[in-house]
Amino acid sequence: MNILITPKFVSILLLSNCLFTLPAQTQSQQHENDVVNLVGALLHDTPIEEDLLELCDGIGGRVTGSEANKKSVDWGLKKFQDAGLSAHKEAFEMPGLWLENESKASIRGAISFEPKIVARCFSPATPSEGDEAELVDGGMGTAEDFKRLGTAAKDKYLLIETGELLDVAGLFAEYAANQGIEQLAKEAGVKGLVYMSSRPKRLLFTYFASQGYENQLILATMAREDAQRCMRSLRKGDKLTLRLFLDLEIGGSYESHNVIAEIKGSEKPEEIILIGSHLDSWGLGTGANDNGCNVGLMIDIARQMKKLGIQPKRSIRFALWNGEEQGYLGSYGYVKAHQKELDKHIMTMSVDIGSGKINGFYTNGREELIKIVDEALWPVLGLGPFKQVNAPVVGTDNFDFMIEGVANLIASHESANYGPHYHAESDTYDKILFPSLKINSAIVAAVTLGFANMDKVPYKRHTRSDIEEIMANSNLEDQMRWVNVWNVWKNKERGRKD
């Protein structure tokens, strides 16, 4: 019996959780069968939970340059190789080492106690005996707050009040605010900034300094309730002194590694679909939703593709990036190493917003991608709804592909529990939402095969002027300034030069 495969039929098939192999009659039908079989396999039993137990509980937090991070690279490589893929470690240079050993603080004055505190990435270390200065109410760190303080801010520690973080939108607001606060603090001659944690229940988290490796301000995050206690005292007119002990390992450049695996294309092996997630994390939690869950997703898709013998038209590369948390440095290293291949990179995708259900994709200023993504999602419409967002986003490993003009996607997720646990002690295995993670693997697989098997590529790599046009019509420049990557683009040190 011949069965006509239509998008509607495939959606019904997936909704009913049926899995069977249909007889292929044409190459097009075979590719449709591949999507059906792959999605069905990913929605059923796979080792993804066991993989993530090993990564999150067994290895733990994976700050780039740490022993745990090196162990995770070997772990990821072995997972791909055990699945039967061609895989290798690919070296790149990290500009400098920054690892936190221990951070402590003490408050003295009208009140005396030891608040819970953590250093922010790229903060300088303090002397072994600690560093002491007056703690001053910095308000929300606005221009008005710095004007109010005037010269009183010089050589002081400023305590910065924050609102409570609730969702992903709040993250963008925090990054934007931090860039302005740290610039004003630098101009005011502040010794350091102590941010009130935006998470309740004394939960600590970390960010990197907006000036990156160039930062010279001491930066820390204090448990919300401890910071509120200090703020109440300061606002009564009390005098407080803060002594900080930041034991940090800071060093020069060193070699780190991405993990790259590949399934060769059957017709156009030189054309590449690249999908990836970052393997590194911060050390407070165990890097579960940021971004271990999506590392597991990449491995699971690759494993099932190989198991089913799927051969796409174009080559599919799977990347486990490193150095993402310090400024997308692993994917930047890949772009530099593969510069001659970039014209043949047809689509790149980053999956990096936790395990909440995928509800569409950011097309990053490439409106022409929306129709292709819509068509690729047809087989999994029953797992939707989906809405593509044509807005550029800076914040993950799509960045260097975007500024190199390569078509790039970012999976958009429901916020779920991602925001409150972002970069926090609580980013642990038990927070992974496995039902939606399984669905996400099916969605990512369908889009990946959709691009890998399309007949013709109806778009070209962007030129520098094309990228500048996106900047002119969006807030892309602002986002790049928030994370200190604007000047390297402007000076043509990073990104497409013509």
C-alpha positions in Angstrom: 0.0 0.0 0.0 1.3 3.4 -0.9 0.8 6.2 1.7 1.0 9.8 0.6 3.0 11.8 3.2 1.6 15.2 3.7 2.5 17.8 6.5 -0.9 17.2 8.0 -0.5 13.5 8.0 2.9 13.7 9.6 1.5 16.0 12.4 -1.3 13.6 13.1 1.3 10.8 13.1 3.4 12.6 15.8 0.4 13.5 17.9 -0.7 9.9 18.1 2.9 8.9 19.0 3.1 6.4 16.2 6.5 5.3 15.0 6.9 3.1 11.9 9.0 3.2 8.7 7.1 4.0 5.6 8.2 2.7 2.2 10.2 5.3 0.3 9.3 5.9 -3.3 11.2 9.0 -4.1 14.1 10.8 -2.5 11.8 13.6 -1.3 9.5 11.0 0.3 12.6 9.4 1.9 13.5 12.7 3.5 10.0 13.1 4.8 10.2 9.6 6.2 13.5 10.5 7.9 11.8 13.4 9.7 8.9 11.2 10.9 11.2 8.4 12.1 13.7 10.8 13.8 11.1 12.8 15.6 9.3 9.6 16.7 12.6 8.2 18.1 13.4 11.4 20.0 9.9 11.5 21.6 10.3 7.9 22.8 12.8 6.4 25.2 16.4 7.7 24.8 19.4 8.0 27.2 19.1 11.8 27.5 18.3 11.7 31.2 21.2 9.4 32.0 23.5 11.5 29.9 22.5 14.6 31.9 22.9 12.9 35.2 26.5 12.2 34.3 27.1 15.7 33.1 25.4 17.7 35.8 25.7 15.5 38.9 28.8 13.6 37.9 30.9 16.4 36.5 29.2 19.5 37.9 29.8 23.2 37.1 32.1 23.6 34.1 33.8 27.0 34.1 36.1 27.2 31.1 39.6 26.5 32.1 38.6 24.4 35.1 39.4 20.7 35.5 35.6 20.0 35.4 35.4 21.7 32.1 38.2 19.7 30.6 36.6 16.5 31.8 33.3 17.6 30.2 35.0 18.1 26.8 36.3 14.5 26.9 32.9 13.3 28.0 31.1 15.0 25.1 33.6 13.7 22.6 33.1 10.2 23.8 29.3 10.5 23.7 29.5 11.4 20.0 32.1 8.7 19.2 30.1 6.1 21.0 27.1 7.0 18.9 29.2 6.3 15.8 29.9 9.8 14.6 33.1 11.3 13.3 34.1 13.7 16.1 37.1 15.6 17.4 38.2 18.2 19.8 39.0 21.6 18.2 41.3 23.9 20.0 40.9 27.7 20.3 42.6 30.3 22.5 41.0 31.8 25.5 42.3 35.4 26.2 42.7 34.8 29.9 41.9 32.6 32.8 39.4 33.6 35.5 38.3 31.1 38.2 36.8 31.7 41.6 38.2 29.7 44.5 36.4 31.4 47.4 34.6 34.7 48.2 33.8 36.0 51.6 32.7 39.3 53.1 32.1 41.0 56.4 30.0 44.0 57.4 31.1 46.2 60.3 29.6 49.4 61.8 26.1 50.0 63.0 25.4 46.3 62.2 27.9 43.5 62.1 27.6 40.2 60.2 29.0 38.1 57.3 26.8 38.4 54.2 26.7 35.7 51.6 28.6 36.9 48.5 30.1 35.8 45.2 32.5 37.4 42.8 31.5 38.4 39.3 33.5 37.2 36.4 36.4 39.4 35.4 36.5 41.1 38.8 40.0 41.6 40.1 41.0 39.6 43.2 41.6 41.3 46.6 44.7 40.9 48.6 44.9 37.8 50.8 44.0 39.9 53.9 41.0 41.3 52.1 40.1 44.8 50.9 38.1 47.3 53.1 36.2 50.4 52.2 33.0 52.2 53.2 29.8 50.8 51.8 27.6 53.4 50.3 23.9 53.3 49.1 24.2 53.4 45.3 20.4 53.3 44.7 19.6 51.6 41.4 22.9 52.8 39.9 21.2 55.4 37.7 22.8 58.6 36.5 20.7 60.4 39.1 22.1 58.2 41.8 25.7 58.9 40.8 24.9 62.6 40.6 23.4 62.5 44.1 26.6 60.8 45.4 29.0 63.1 43.6 32.5 62.8 45.0 31.3 60.7 47.9 31.3 57.7 45.6 35.1 57.8 45.0 37.0 54.9 46.4 33.9 53.4 48.0 32.0 50.2 47.6 28.6 51.0 46.1 25.6 48.7 47.0 23.3 48.6 44.0 19.6 47.7 44.5 17.9 45.5 42.0 14.4 44.3 41.3 13.6 40.6 41.5 14.2 38.6 38.3 11.2 36.8 36.9 11.8 35.9 33.3 14.1 36.0 30.3 13.0 39.6 29.4 14.3 40.6 32.8 17.7 39.2 31.9 18.1 41.5 29.0 17.1 44.4 31.2 19.7 43.4 33.8 22.5 43.2 31.2 21.5 46.6 29.8 21.4 48.2 33.3 24.8 46.7 34.3 26.6 48.2 31.3 25.4 51.7 32.3 26.1 51.2 36.0 29.6 49.9 35.5 30.5 52.7 33.1 29.2 55.4 35.5 31.1 53.7 38.4 34.3 53.8 36.4 33.9 57.5 35.7 33.1 58.2 39.4 36.3 56.4 40.6 34.3 53.8 42.6 36.4 51.1 44.2 33.8 48.4 43.5 30.2 47.5 43.0 28.2 45.1 45.1 25.0 44.1 43.4 22.0 43.0 45.4 21.1 39.5 44.1 17.9 39.7 42.0 17.0 36.2 43.3 15.2 35.7 46.6 16.0 33.2 49.4 19.7 34.2 49.6 20.3 32.7 46.2 23.5 33.7 44.6 24.2 34.0 40.8 26.9 35.6 38.7 27.4 37.6 35.5 30.5 38.7 33.7 31.7 42.3 33.9 30.3 44.4 31.0 33.9 45.5 30.1 35.0 41.9 29.9 38.7 41.2 30.3 39.3 45.0 30.4 37.4 45.4 33.7 39.2 46.9 36.7 36.3 47.4 39.1 35.9 44.9 42.0 32.5 43.3 41.3 30.4 41.1 43.5 26.8 39.9 44.1 25.4 39.8 47.7 22.5 37.6 48.8 19.3 39.6 48.4 18.2 39.5 52.0 21.7 40.4 53.2 21.9 43.3 50.8 18.4 44.5 51.9 19.6 44.4 55.5 22.6 46.6 54.6 20.4 48.9 52.5 17.9 49.5 55.4 20.7 50.4 57.7 22.3 52.8 55.2 19.0 54.5 54.6 18.6 55.1 58.3 21.9 57.1 58.1 24.1 54.4 59.5 27.8 54.0 58.5 28.9 50.6 57.3 32.2 49.2 56.2 32.6 46.3 53.9 35.6 44.0 53.8 35.8 41.7 50.8 37.9 38.5 50.4 37.9 37.5 46.7 40.3 34.5 46.2 40.4 34.3 42.4 42.7 32.4 40.0 43.6 34.9 37.2 46.0 34.2 34.5 47.0 34.7 30.9 45.8 33.1 27.6 45.4 29.3 27.4 44.1 26.7 25.1 40.5 25.4 25.4 38.5 23.1 23.2 35.1 22.8 21.4 33.7 19.4 20.5 32.7 19.0 16.8 30.9 16.0 15.4 29.6 15.5 11.9 27.2 13.4 9.7 28.4 13.8 6.1 25.8 14.9 3.5 24.9 12.5 0.7 24.6 15.1 -2.2 26.2 18.3 -1.0 28.7 17.3 1.7 30.6 20.6 1.4 27.5 22.6 2.5 27.1 22.7 6.2 24.2 22.9 8.7 25.7 23.7 12.1 23.7 23.3 15.3 25.2 23.7 18.7 24.9 24.4 22.4 27.5 25.5 24.9 29.2 23.0 27.2 30.7 25.4 29.7 28.8 26.9 32.6 29.4 28.8 35.8 30.5 27.0 38.9 27.8 27.9 41.4 25.3 25.3 40.3 25.8 22.3 37.9 25.0 24.0 34.6 21.8 22.1 34.1 19.5 24.6 32.2 22.4 26.7 31.2 23.2 24.8 29.2 23.7 21.2 30.0 20.1 20.2 29.0 20.8 21.4 25.4 24.1 19.7 25.2 22.2 16.5 26.0 19.7 17.5 23.2 22.5 17.8 20.7 24.0 14.4 21.6 20.5 12.8 21.5 19.7 14.1 18.0 23.1 13.0 16.7 22.7 9.6 18.3 19.3 8.9 16.9 20.2 10.2 13.4 23.1 7.8 13.3 21.0 4.9 14.7 18.4 5.4 12.1 20.9 5.6 9.3 19.7 9.1 8.2 21.7 10.7 5.4 20.8 14.3 4.7 21.7 16.1 1.5 24.0 18.5 3.3 26.4 17.8 6.1 25.2 18.3 9.6 27.7 19.4 12.2 27.0 19.3 15.9 29.0 21.7 18.1 29.5 21.7 21.9 30.9 25.2 22.4 33.2 26.3 25.1 34.0 29.7 26.5 30.4 30.9 25.8 30.0 32.5 29.2 33.1 34.7 28.8 31.8 36.2 25.5 31.0 33.4 23.0 34.7 32.7 22.6 34.5 29.0 21.5 32.2 29.8 18.6 34.4 32.8 17.8 37.4 30.5 17.7 35.5 28.2 15.3 34.6 31.1 13.0 38.3 32.1 12.8 39.5 28.6 12.2 36.8 27.9 9.5 36.8 31.3 7.8 37.3 29.8 4.4 34.3 27.5 4.8 31.8 30.2 6.0 30.3 30.7 2.5 29.3 27.0 2.7 27.7 27.3 6.1 24.0 27.3 5.0 22.5 27.7 8.5 23.7 27.8 12.1 21.6 27.3 15.1 22.1 27.9 18.8 20.0 26.3 21.5 20.7 28.0 24.8 17.6 29.1 26.7 17.0 26.2 29.0 14.5 23.4 28.9 11.2 25.3 28.6 9.3 24.4 25.5 10.5 25.9 22.2 7.8 28.2 20.8 9.7 29.4 17.7 13.0 30.7 16.5 14.7 34.1 16.4 15.8 34.7 12.8 18.2 37.5 13.8 17.3 40.1 11.1 17.0 37.5 8.3 13.3 37.7 7.3 13.9 35.3 4.4 14.5 32.5 6.9 11.0 32.7 8.4 9.3 30.9 5.5 11.9 28.1 5.5 11.6 27.6 9.3 7.8 27.6 8.9 8.1 24.9 6.3 10.6 22.9 8.3 8.2 22.9 11.3 5.3 21.5 9.3 6.0 17.9 10.4 5.9 18.9 14.1 3.0 21.4 14.0 1.3 19.2 16.6 4.1 20.1 19.0 3.5 23.9 18.5 2.2 26.5 18.1 5.3 28.3 16.8 6.0 31.9 16.0 9.3 33.1 14.4 10.7 36.4 15.7 12.8 38.4 13.2 14.9 40.3 15.7 18.6 40.1 16.2 19.7 38.7 19.6 23.1 39.0 21.2 23.8 36.6 24.1 24.9 33.2 22.8 26.9 31.4 20.2 24.9 32.7 17.2 26.7 36.0 17.6 29.9 35.6 15.5 27.9 33.8 12.7 25.5 36.7 12.6 28.2 39.3 12.3 30.0 37.2 9.7 26.8 37.2 7.6 25.9 33.6 8.0 22.2 32.7 8.3 21.6 32.0 12.0 18.8 30.9 14.3 18.3 30.9 18.1 15.6 28.6 19.6 13.0 30.7 21.5 11.7 29.0 24.6 8.9 29.5 27.1 10.5 31.1 30.1 9.4 28.3 32.4 12.0 28.2 35.3 15.0 29.5 33.3 15.1 33.1 34.5 15.1 32.6 38.3 17.8 29.9 38.1 20.0 31.6 35.5 23.7 31.5 36.4 22.6 30.6 40.0 23.4 28.0 42.6 20.0 26.5 41.9 20.8 25.6 38.2 20.8 21.9 39.0 19.6 18.6 37.4 16.3 18.6 39.2 15.3 21.9 37.4 15.5 20.3 33.9 12.0 19.9 32.4 12.5 16.6 30.6 9.0 16.4 28.9 9.6 19.7 27.1 13.3 18.9 26.5 12.2 15.8 24.7 9.8 17.8 22.6 12.5 20.4 21.9 14.8 17.7 20.6 12.1 16.7 18.0 11.6 20.4 17.0 15.3 21.1 16.6 15.7 17.9 14.6 12.9 18.7 12.3 14.2 22.2 11.5 17.8 20.9 11.1 16.7 18.3 8.6 14.4 20.9 6.8 17.5 23.1 6.1 19.7 20.1 5.4 17.4 18.7 2.7 16.0 21.8 1.0 16.5 21.7 -2.8 18.0 25.2 -3.2 19.3 27.8 -0.9 17.2 30.9 -1.6 19.5 33.4 0.2 23.2 34.4 0.3 25.7 35.1 3.1 25.3 38.8 4.2 27.9 41.4 3.5 29.1 43.9 6.0 26.7 46.5 4.6 23.8 44.0 5.0 24.7 43.5 8.6 25.0 47.3 9.1 21.5 47.6 7.7 20.1 45.2 10.3 21.9 47.3 13.0 20.3 50.5 11.6 16.8 49.0 11.9 17.2 47.3 15.3 18.8 47.6 18.7 21.6 45.3 17.7 24.3 48.0 18.4 22.9 48.6 21.9 23.0 44.8 22.7 26.6 44.6 21.4 27.6 47.5 23.7 26.0 45.8 26.7 28.4 42.9 26.4 31.4 44.8 25.2 31.6 43.6 21.6 30.7 46.8 19.8 34.2 48.2 19.5 35.7 45.0 18.1 33.0 45.0 15.4 33.4 48.7 14.7 37.2 48.4 14.4 36.8 45.3 12.1 38.6 43.1 14.6 35.6 40.7 14.8 33.0 40.0 12.2 32.7 40.5 8.4 35.1 43.0 7.0 33.6 43.5 3.5 
